[in-house]
Amino acid sequence: MKAQGSSIGGALDREALGRERMAERNRSAGAVKRSRRKRDPEGTREAILEAAREVLAEDGKEGLSVAQVAQRAGVNRGTAYQHFQTREQLIEATAAWVSEKLYQAVFGDPAAARDQAVESVNIEALTYHICNFAMENPGLGRVWLFELLSSRRPASDPFWRQYESNFERFAKTEYAQPGIDSEVASVLTLAGYFLWPVWARAHARSAKERQEMAERFAREIIRISLHGTLRPEKYAELDARLRKERAAPKAKA
């Protein structure tokens, strides 16, 4: 009986050892799989940016930190910092993403937009596209706008470069009022597009209400573009002075 017990005990020990070895192999396999998942830098970067966009849309720049974004993205902080060392880099990358999406929504294919004659641009459609994008992306749009306005190199932003270039080329055509300052006009209109959703509390409205608010703003932009806000004949002195200033040759800087 003593020998039999010893035999059974030995068998149980061998069985336990086998289970332990199997568990160790499973743990090793799991570690390999996790390691392989981590070797997807582009996927990890996109996950971090997606989380950053969510935080920026909800809380603005003030609520953003790399650690917070890493937690939301489901990656450790060390990995997040490998992709973005500072919150400023995260914001810059998000602004670039917004510019790209805005460009596609308004102008479509970049090659076609660059080659299109400015006279053939559908002003009404362009206005509605920008209004709708701004109303549907109020938080991200505001971040993008302020990044653009504070940038030392605004021409590096694809959307701004195309938008301001269109304005400048249009100002030289027979369809434009004389004396347009394309840079000032571009900043004024873009600021309006992306600040109106903030004023209208777009984030707290239904999809139908956002659509209505976008249409309101688009109609007013088009009205101003077509008719302006003042009747020149009622402001004859002011009109005459501006005409004189426009006609005078500009001094060289």
C-alpha positions as CSV (number, residue, x, y, z in Angstrom):
1,M,0.0,0.0,0.0
2,K,2.9,2.3,0.8
3,A,4.4,1.7,-2.6
4,Q,1.1,2.3,-4.4
5,G,0.6,5.6,-2.6
6,S,4.1,6.6,-3.6
7,S,3.3,5.8,-7.2
8,I,0.1,7.8,-7.2
9,G,1.8,10.7,-5.5
10,G,4.5,10.6,-8.2
11,A,1.9,10.6,-10.9
12,L,0.1,13.5,-9.4
13,D,3.4,15.4,-9.1
14,R,4.2,14.7,-12.8
15,E,0.7,15.8,-13.8
16,A,1.0,19.1,-11.8
17,L,4.4,19.7,-13.4
18,G,2.9,19.2,-16.8
19,R,0.1,21.6,-16.1
20,E,2.6,24.2,-14.9
21,R,4.7,23.8,-18.0
22,M,1.6,24.2,-20.2
23,A,0.6,27.3,-18.3
24,E,4.1,28.7,-18.8
25,R,3.9,28.0,-22.5
26,N,0.5,29.8,-22.7
27,R,1.9,32.8,-20.8
28,S,4.8,32.9,-23.2
29,A,2.5,32.7,-26.2
30,G,0.4,35.5,-24.8
31,A,3.4,37.6,-24.2
32,V,4.5,37.1,-27.9
33,K,1.0,38.1,-29.1
34,R,1.0,41.2,-27.0
35,S,4.5,42.1,-28.2
36,R,3.3,41.7,-31.8
37,R,0.3,44.0,-31.2
38,K,2.6,46.6,-29.9
39,R,4.7,46.5,-33.1
40,D,2.1,48.5,-35.0
41,P,3.3,52.1,-34.6
42,E,0.9,53.5,-37.1
43,G,-2.1,51.9,-35.5
44,T,-0.9,53.1,-32.1
45,R,-0.3,56.6,-33.3
46,E,-3.8,56.7,-34.8
47,A,-5.4,55.4,-31.6
48,I,-3.6,58.2,-29.7
49,L,-4.7,60.8,-32.1
50,E,-8.3,59.6,-32.1
51,A,-8.3,59.8,-28.3
52,A,-6.8,63.3,-28.5
53,R,-9.5,64.4,-30.9
54,E,-12.1,63.1,-28.5
55,V,-10.6,65.0,-25.5
56,L,-10.2,68.2,-27.5
57,A,-13.7,68.1,-28.8
58,E,-15.1,67.6,-25.3
59,D,-12.7,69.7,-23.1
60,G,-10.7,71.9,-25.5
61,K,-6.9,72.5,-25.3
62,E,-7.1,73.2,-21.6
63,G,-8.2,69.7,-20.7
64,L,-5.6,67.9,-22.8
65,S,-2.6,66.0,-21.5
66,V,-0.5,63.2,-23.0
67,A,-1.1,61.0,-19.9
68,Q,-4.9,61.5,-20.2
69,V,-4.9,60.8,-23.9
70,A,-2.8,57.6,-23.3
71,Q,-5.3,56.3,-20.8
72,R,-8.2,56.9,-23.1
73,A,-6.3,55.3,-26.0
74,G,-5.5,52.2,-23.9
75,V,-1.7,52.6,-24.2
76,N,0.8,53.2,-21.6
77,R,2.3,56.6,-21.1
78,G,5.7,55.6,-22.2
79,T,4.4,54.5,-25.6
80,A,2.3,57.7,-26.0
81,Y,5.4,59.9,-25.2
82,Q,7.3,58.0,-27.9
83,H,4.9,59.3,-30.5
84,F,4.2,62.7,-28.9
85,Q,6.6,64.2,-26.5
86,T,4.3,67.2,-25.6
87,R,0.7,68.2,-25.6
88,E,1.5,70.9,-28.2
89,Q,2.6,68.1,-30.6
90,L,-0.7,66.4,-30.1
91,I,-2.6,69.6,-30.7
92,E,-0.6,70.3,-33.8
93,A,-1.2,66.9,-35.2
94,T,-5.0,67.1,-34.5
95,A,-5.1,70.6,-36.2
96,A,-3.5,69.1,-39.3
97,W,-6.1,66.3,-39.3
98,V,-8.9,68.8,-39.1
99,S,-7.4,70.8,-41.9
100,E,-7.2,67.7,-44.1
101,K,-10.8,66.7,-43.4
102,L,-12.0,70.3,-43.9
103,Y,-10.2,70.5,-47.2
104,Q,-11.8,67.3,-48.4
105,A,-15.3,68.4,-47.3
106,V,-15.0,71.8,-49.0
107,F,-12.7,71.4,-52.0
108,G,-12.6,67.7,-52.7
109,D,-9.6,66.3,-54.5
110,P,-6.5,68.6,-54.0
111,A,-5.3,68.2,-57.6
112,A,-8.7,69.2,-59.0
113,A,-9.1,72.1,-56.6
114,R,-5.7,73.6,-57.5
115,D,-6.5,73.4,-61.3
116,Q,-10.1,74.7,-61.0
117,A,-10.8,78.2,-62.4
118,V,-11.8,80.3,-59.5
119,E,-14.7,81.8,-61.5
120,S,-16.3,78.3,-61.8
121,V,-16.3,77.7,-58.0
122,N,-19.8,77.3,-56.7
123,I,-19.8,80.0,-53.9
124,E,-23.1,78.9,-52.4
125,A,-22.0,75.2,-52.2
126,L,-18.6,76.1,-50.8
127,T,-20.3,78.3,-48.1
128,Y,-22.7,75.6,-47.0
129,H,-19.9,73.0,-46.9
130,I,-17.8,75.1,-44.5
131,C,-20.8,75.9,-42.4
132,N,-21.9,72.3,-42.1
133,F,-18.4,71.1,-41.2
134,A,-17.9,73.8,-38.6
135,M,-21.3,73.1,-37.0
136,E,-20.7,69.3,-36.9
137,N,-17.2,69.8,-35.4
138,P,-17.5,72.7,-33.1
139,G,-14.8,71.7,-30.6
140,L,-12.2,70.5,-33.1
141,G,-13.0,73.4,-35.5
142,R,-12.3,75.9,-32.7
143,V,-9.0,74.3,-31.9
144,W,-8.0,74.3,-35.5
145,L,-9.0,78.0,-36.0
146,F,-6.9,79.2,-33.0
147,E,-4.0,77.1,-34.0
148,L,-4.1,78.6,-37.5
149,L,-4.5,82.2,-36.1
150,S,-1.5,81.8,-33.8
151,S,0.7,80.0,-36.3
152,R,3.9,81.6,-37.6
153,R,3.5,79.7,-40.9
154,P,-0.3,79.7,-41.7
155,A,0.6,79.0,-45.4
156,S,1.7,75.5,-44.2
157,D,-2.0,74.7,-43.5
158,P,-3.5,73.1,-46.6
159,F,-7.0,74.4,-46.2
160,W,-5.9,78.0,-45.4
161,R,-3.5,78.0,-48.3
162,Q,-6.3,76.9,-50.8
163,Y,-9.0,79.1,-49.2
164,E,-6.9,82.3,-49.2
165,S,-5.5,81.6,-52.6
166,N,-9.0,81.3,-54.0
167,F,-9.9,84.6,-52.4
168,E,-6.9,86.3,-53.8
169,R,-7.4,85.0,-57.3
170,F,-11.1,85.9,-57.1
171,A,-10.4,89.5,-56.1
172,K,-8.6,90.0,-59.4
173,T,-11.5,88.9,-61.5
174,E,-14.4,91.0,-62.9
175,Y,-16.8,89.2,-60.5
176,A,-15.3,90.8,-57.4
177,Q,-15.8,94.2,-55.8
178,P,-12.7,96.4,-56.3
179,G,-10.3,96.8,-53.5
180,I,-10.8,93.5,-51.7
181,D,-8.0,92.6,-49.1
182,S,-8.1,88.9,-49.6
183,E,-6.1,88.1,-46.4
184,V,-8.4,90.2,-44.2
185,A,-11.5,88.9,-45.9
186,S,-10.3,85.3,-45.5
187,V,-9.6,85.7,-41.8
188,L,-12.9,87.4,-41.1
189,T,-15.0,84.9,-42.8
190,L,-13.2,81.8,-41.4
191,A,-13.4,83.2,-37.9
192,G,-17.1,83.7,-38.3
193,Y,-17.6,80.1,-39.7
194,F,-15.9,78.5,-36.7
195,L,-17.0,80.9,-33.9
196,W,-20.7,80.8,-34.8
197,P,-21.1,77.1,-33.6
198,V,-19.5,78.1,-30.3
199,W,-22.0,81.0,-29.9
200,A,-24.9,78.7,-31.1
201,R,-23.9,76.0,-28.6
202,A,-23.8,73.4,-31.4
203,H,-22.6,70.7,-29.0
204,A,-25.9,70.9,-27.1
205,R,-28.2,70.8,-30.1
206,S,-29.9,68.1,-32.1
207,A,-28.8,67.2,-35.6
208,K,-31.8,69.1,-37.0
209,E,-31.1,72.2,-35.0
210,R,-27.4,72.2,-36.0
211,Q,-28.5,72.0,-39.6
212,E,-30.8,75.0,-39.2
213,M,-28.1,77.0,-37.4
214,A,-25.6,76.2,-40.2
215,E,-28.1,77.3,-42.8
216,R,-28.8,80.6,-41.0
217,F,-25.1,81.5,-41.0
218,A,-24.6,80.4,-44.6
219,R,-27.5,82.6,-45.8
220,E,-26.1,85.6,-44.0
221,I,-22.6,85.1,-45.3
222,I,-24.0,84.9,-48.8
223,R,-26.2,88.0,-48.3
224,I,-23.1,90.0,-47.1
225,S,-21.1,88.7,-50.0
226,L,-23.8,89.8,-52.5
227,H,-24.9,93.0,-51.0
228,G,-22.7,94.1,-48.1
229,T,-24.1,95.7,-45.0
230,L,-24.2,99.4,-46.0
231,R,-25.8,101.2,-48.8
232,P,-23.0,103.3,-50.4
233,E,-25.4,106.1,-51.4
234,K,-26.3,106.7,-47.7
235,Y,-22.6,107.0,-46.7
236,A,-21.4,109.1,-49.6
237,E,-18.5,110.7,-47.8
238,L,-17.2,107.4,-46.5
239,D,-17.6,105.8,-49.8
240,A,-15.8,108.6,-51.6
241,R,-12.8,108.4,-49.2
242,L,-12.5,104.7,-49.6
243,R,-12.7,104.9,-53.3
244,K,-9.9,107.5,-53.2
245,E,-7.7,105.3,-51.0
246,R,-8.3,102.3,-53.3
247,A,-7.3,104.4,-56.3
248,A,-4.1,105.8,-54.8
249,P,-0.9,103.8,-55.6
250,K,0.3,101.7,-52.6
251,A,3.6,102.8,-51.1
252,K,6.3,100.1,-51.4
253,A,7.2,98.5,-48.1
